[in-house]
């Protein structure tokens, strides 16, 4: 498609968007103007392979997004649990052929079972079986469900077979150098693309729940360590970190990505395959969600 084939004005008139106007006055610069009629919230984020920029506009706020009224019945929170990878995308793999996608699904199911016993929480799973689902679809599921919280569950890998421990991420436009290999793996892209993405994201006006996501990440890291250290006291904390994970980028709600351990560590792999340890990880995630809800209600 050439610039001449794109209409300069495209009427929409859907109550949110009046029209779209386009123009290209420089060879390498295109301009798109959205004439807004009614807007409550918006998100702007890129999606790669193929590259495009998504502008997600909403015109209504949910009634239950308002602060709770004293004495009112507590609202139901919708929490999306996202087991990473799946199907044709196994994620990280051990030398014995253990797949990250299957292990994180087991952990997510443990978290779901705990949260469903809490009358305040409605759980949505991005996938309930070992099947493939794309990164944009995952946050789209959360956004369409009007989710309050989003937790993406993963297992790490490293060239260093002695690396192990738990770390929790929230979104940031730039990746630190030591995290770029992990970002490339989870984003299913090359390291060079991560560097390019850093520049693109830094230039975009991204709206994301930074403070709330950091709070949820801190709670997740704390409760995951509490639960797992009750079984194995030597589980190290790799701390709360931030990086530009695609799966967190388009989320309209507080969103975190949990790395539950290293599939490349023989010691940690044995634990990750153990039902009791999977249950402890699931309980840690559920504890973090419930603690976040408690802090919100108290605030």
Residue pairs with C-beta under 8 A, 6 or more apart in sequence:
3 24
3 30
6 22
7 22
8 21
8 22
8 23
9 19
9 20
9 21
9 22
10 19
10 20
10 21
10 22
11 18
11 19
12 18
12 19
12 20
13 19
13 37
15 37
15 38
15 59
16 36
16 37
16 38
16 39
16 57
16 58
16 59
17 34
17 35
17 36
17 37
17 57
18 35
18 36
18 37
19 35
20 32
20 33
20 34
20 35
21 32
21 33
21 35
22 30
22 31
22 32
22 33
23 30
23 31
23 33
24 30
24 31
25 31
34 55
34 57
36 57
38 59
39 57
39 58
39 59
40 58
40 59
40 60
40 61
41 57
41 58
41 61
41 207
41 252
42 55
42 56
42 57
42 58
42 207
43 54
43 55
43 56
43 206
43 207
43 208
43 250
43 252
44 53
44 54
44 55
44 56
44 204
44 205
44 206
44 207
45 53
45 54
45 56
45 204
45 206
45 249
45 250
46 52
46 53
46 54
46 197
46 200
46 201
46 204
46 249
47 53
47 54
47 136
47 246
47 250
48 187
48 189
48 193
48 197
48 246
49 189
53 204
54 250
56 143
56 250
56 252
58 252
62 146
64 75
64 76
68 74
68 75
68 297
74 120
74 297
75 120
76 120
76 121
76 122
77 120
77 121
77 122
77 148
77 149
77 289
77 293
78 121
78 122
78 124
78 145
78 146
78 147
78 148
78 149
79 115
79 121
79 122
79 123
79 124
79 147
79 148
79 149
79 150
79 151
79 289
80 123
80 124
80 125
80 126
80 141
80 142
80 145
80 147
80 149
80 150
80 151
81 108
81 111
81 112
81 123
81 124
81 125
81 126
81 151
81 153
81 285
82 108
82 125
82 126
82 127
82 138
82 142
82 150
82 151
82 152
82 153
82 247
83 101
83 104
83 105
83 107
83 108
83 125
83 126
83 127
83 153
84 91
84 100
84 101
84 104
84 152
84 153
84 154
84 155
84 186
84 247
85 91
85 99
85 100
85 101
85 104
85 132
85 154
86 101
86 105
86 127
86 129
86 130
86 131
86 132
86 133
87 101
87 130
87 131
87 132
87 133
88 132
89 101
89 132
89 188
90 99
90 100
90 101
90 102
91 99
91 100
91 101
91 104
91 154
91 155
92 100
92 155
92 156
92 157
92 185
92 263
92 264
93 99
93 100
93 157
93 263
94 263
94 264
94 269
96 269
98 263
98 269
98 273
99 130
100 154
100 155
100 157
100 263
101 130
102 130
103 155
103 260
103 263
103 272
103 273
103 278
104 153
104 154
104 155
104 260
105 127
105 128
105 129
105 130
106 275
106 278
107 153
107 260
107 278
107 281
107 282
107 285
108 125
108 153
108 282
109 128
109 282
110 278
110 279
110 281
110 282
110 283
111 151
111 153
111 281
111 282
111 283
111 285
111 286
111 289
112 123
112 125
112 282
113 282
114 282
114 283
114 286
115 121
115 123
115 286
115 289
115 290
116 123
118 286
118 290
120 290
120 293
121 289
121 290
121 293
124 141
124 142
124 145
124 147
126 133
126 137
126 138
126 141
126 142
127 133
135 187
135 188
135 246
135 247
136 246
136 250
138 152
138 247
139 150
139 247
139 248
139 249
139 250
139 251
139 255
140 250
142 150
142 251
142 252
142 253
142 255
143 250
143 251
143 252
147 253
148 253
148 254
149 216
149 253
149 254
149 255
149 289
149 292
150 248
150 251
150 253
150 254
150 255
150 256
151 216
151 220
151 255
151 256
151 257
151 258
151 285
151 288
151 289
152 245
152 247
152 248
152 255
152 256
152 257
152 258
153 257
153 258
153 260
153 285
154 186
154 257
154 258
154 259
154 260
155 259
155 260
155 261
155 262
155 263
155 272
156 163
156 167
156 182
156 259
156 260
156 261
156 262
156 263
156 264
157 185
157 262
157 263
157 264
158 262
158 264
159 264
160 264
161 264
161 265
161 266
162 265
163 262
163 264
163 265
164 236
164 261
164 262
164 265
164 267
164 268
165 235
165 236
165 237
165 238
165 261
165 262
165 268
166 221
166 224
166 225
166 228
166 235
166 236
166 237
166 238
166 258
166 259
166 260
166 261
167 221
167 237
167 238
167 239
167 240
167 241
167 258
167 259
168 217
168 218
168 220
168 221
168 224
168 240
168 241
168 256
168 257
168 258
168 259
169 217
169 240
169 241
169 242
169 243
169 245
169 248
169 256
169 257
169 258
169 259
170 210
170 213
170 214
170 216
170 217
170 240
170 242
170 248
170 255
170 256
170 257
171 208
171 210
171 213
171 242
171 243
171 244
171 245
171 248
171 249
171 251
171 255
172 242
172 243
172 244
173 198
173 201
173 202
173 204
173 206
173 244
174 198
174 201
174 202
174 244
175 183
175 194
175 198
175 243
175 244
176 241
176 243
179 241
179 243
180 191
180 194
180 195
181 191
182 243
182 259
183 194
183 243
183 244
183 245
184 190
184 191
184 193
184 194
186 245
186 246
186 247
186 257
187 193
187 194
187 197
187 244
187 245
187 246
189 197
194 244
197 244
198 244
201 244
201 249
206 249
208 248
208 249
208 251
208 255
209 251
209 252
209 253
209 254
209 255
212 254
213 248
213 254
213 255
213 256
214 240
214 242
215 254
215 292
215 295
216 254
216 255
216 256
216 288
216 292
217 240
217 256
218 240
219 287
219 288
219 291
219 292
219 295
220 256
220 258
220 284
220 285
220 288
221 237
221 239
221 240
222 288
223 283
223 284
223 285
223 287
223 288
223 291
224 258
224 260
224 281
224 284
224 285
224 288
225 235
225 237
225 284
226 284
226 287
227 280
227 281
227 283
227 284
227 287
228 235
228 271
228 277
228 280
228 281
228 284
229 235
230 280
231 271
231 276
231 277
231 280
232 271
232 277
238 259
245 257
247 257
248 255
248 256
248 257
254 292
258 285
260 272
260 281
261 268
261 269
261 271
261 272
262 268
262 269
263 269
263 272
271 277
272 278
